[in-house]
Amino acid sequence: MAIKFDVEKLIGKLDIIQKTQIPFAAKQALKQYGFLVSKKLLPAEMNKSFDAPSGTGRPVPFTLNAIRYDVDGMSLRIYIPDNSQNGKRKEYLYPAFYGGEPKQTKLQTSIKKATKMFGVPAYGNLRALGALTQFADIKTGYAQKIATSLADPKKPFDGGRLVVIKGSKGRLKPNQIFRAKGSSLIRLFSLINNPPTLPVALPYEKFVKDTAKKRLPSLLSLQLQRAMASR
């Protein structure tokens, strides 16, 4: 997205001499704002808004370091690089900024292949099993064990076995994935027919524009004063 603005609407009428300094002052102010919003304000807002469903966990550095900026004259561009981790940052962040289906992980793809359904993690149970990272992601090794057992149900899983229940079976609710160990059953996933969708976690464009309205006037005024003082 790009930030567009009218200098005199932001900081008031300028005389002819001041106007000659606007290109330089605006470029410097946009550099300051670009750095502030991409490196400080957006990461802070993402850290506050992107919460795991269980109420714990925070976004990883991979997410917080995603935003870039550049300034060309009096134009500021805020963006995520197309080639960033093969586009993964854009795929992961899009539903957080605009809502919609989250990017399917390798584990989710394995669940879909094995069950023809979509898995919703039971975060509380997974945390109790020590299967989550500090950011509330399923640990890579544990996810691989689940995928392996889904592909071959005869293989042992986490000291027991993985049980997939789709139809009614005794007192157990259908459409669940459990870890069975002895007489203990712990639900790992609920299975749903349609892909899960996420609400907007952070209205990205509104946040950037509203923050620009608050921050740019003072940044522009300061840079114009500096430009005039150095004439």
N, C-alpha and C positions, 0 to 999 in steps of 0.2 A: 504494500500500500504506500501511497505518497501523501505527504502533508502539504497542503496548499494554504496560503494566507495572504492577507493584505496588510502590509506593515503599518500604514496609517490608521487602519481600523483597530490594530492591536495596541499601538502605543501613542496615538494621537498625531496631529498635524506636524509636518516637518518643514523646515525652511529649505531653500535651494541647496545650501552648503551641506546640510545634514543628508539630503537625498543623494548626494554624490557618494556618500559613505555606506549607503544601504547594501549594495551587493556584498561588500566585504563583511559588514556587521551581521547580515543575515546568514551568510555562509558559516561564520564562526558560531553564531547562536544555534544553527541547525546541527553543527557538529557536536556542540555541548548537549543539545537535547537528544540527538541520536544515541550518544554514549549513555546518557542518563536513563533513557527509557529502555534501551536494549540490554544494558549491563546491570542496571540497578532496579528500576521500578517494575518492569515486566517480570523479571525473575522473582522478585519479592511477592508480586501478586500471584504468580503461578505457584509459588511455594505455599501460599495461603489458600488458594482456590482448588488446586489439584490434590484432593484427598482420596485415600483409598476407601472403598465402600464400608470397611469395618470401622472407619473413623481413625485409623492409624496409618502411618506411612506417608512419605513425602516424595515429590518428583526427584528423579535421579539427576546428577549433573549433566548427563546426555540431553535431558529435556531443558534444564535451566540455561544451558549454554547455546541454545539453538538459534537465537535471534541475532541477526547481523544488521548493519546499517551502512549506507554510504551517502555522501553529499556531492552533488554536482551543481556548482553554482548556487542557485537559490532553491534547489530541489533536494529534499531528503527522501531516501527510500529505506524502508524497514522491511526486512525479508528473511526467509530461511533459504539457504543455498539449495539449488536443485540437486546438486551432486553430494549433498551432505549425507554421509553414510548410505549412499545409494538411494537417497530420497526418503529414508526411514523416518527422519525427524518430521518431515511434512506429513507423512502418513499417520504417525502417532498423534501429532498435535492438531490435525484438522478437526477431528470430532470434538476435541476439547474446546476449540475456539468457535466451532460452528455447529456442533451437535452431529449426531448420526452414528453409523456403525463404527465401532473401534476396529483398528487393524487386527487381523487375526494372527495370533502367535503360532509358532510351530505346534505347540501343545493343543491349541484350539483346533488347528487343522487336523491333528491326529484324532481328537475326539469326534470331529465331524465325520471323518473317514470311517471310524469304527462304529459309530452309533447313528449316523445320518441326522444327528441333532447337534445343538450348540450347548456348550457347557458354561454354566455360571458358577464360579468358584465359591465354596463355603469358606470364606476367609477366616472366620473365627476358628473353625476346626483345623484348617491348614496351619494357622499360627500355632495352635496348641501342639501340633505334631512337629513343630520346628521346621516347617516346609517353606516359610516365607523369609524374604530378606528384610532388612530394616526399612526398605521402601515399599513393603507389602507386595512385592513381586514373588511369584513362585520360583524357588531356587532352581537353577538350570539343571542340576543333577536330579532333583526330585521330579521335575517335569519330564526329563528323559526316561526315568523309571516308569512313570505313568504311561508315556507313549509306548514304551516297549511292552508293557503288560497289556495295553489295549490291542497291540498288534498280535500278541500271543498270550491269551488268558491263562495258559498253563504255567507260565513263568511266575516264580514267587515275586512278591512285591512288599517291600518295607516290613519284612518279618512275617508277612502273611500272604494275602493275595488281593487282587483287584476284582471287585464285583460290579458288574453293570446290570442294572435292573430297569427294563423298559416297560414291561407289562406288569400287571398286578402279581404280587408274590407274597402270600401270607399277609402279615400286618405291615409290611414295608410299602411305603408309597412308591408308585412307579416313577420312572425317568430320573434315576439317581445313579451316581457312581460312588461306591463305598470302598474303604479299606477294611477288609475282614481279617481279623487276627484273633484266633481262638473263638471265644463267644462274643467278641467285641466288634461292632460295626460302626465305622466313623464315616459320615458323608463327606466326600471331597468336592463333588459337583452336583448341581441340579441340571437336568437336561431340558431344553426348551426347543420348540419347533422352529422358531424364527430367530434370526440373528439379533443379539441384544443391541439396543440403541442407547446412546448417551445424551443427556441434556447438555446444553452449553455450560461449561465450567467457568470460562472466562470470556466475556464478550470483547475479543481482542481489538477489533477496529474501533469500537466505541471507547475502550480504555485509552488507546493511543491518542485518539482525537481529543477526548475530554482532557487528558493530561496535557496535551499541547496547548489547549486554550488557557490552562492554568499556569504553565511554566514558560511558554514562549515570550509573552510580553516582558517579563523581567529579564530574561536572557537577552532579548533583542535590545532592550534599553541599556543594559550594561555594556554590551558589545558596541553599541552606537556611541556611548560615552567614551569608551576606550579609543574608538576609531577617531573621534573628534579631537581627543586629547593628543593623539600622536600625529596630527596633521602638521 
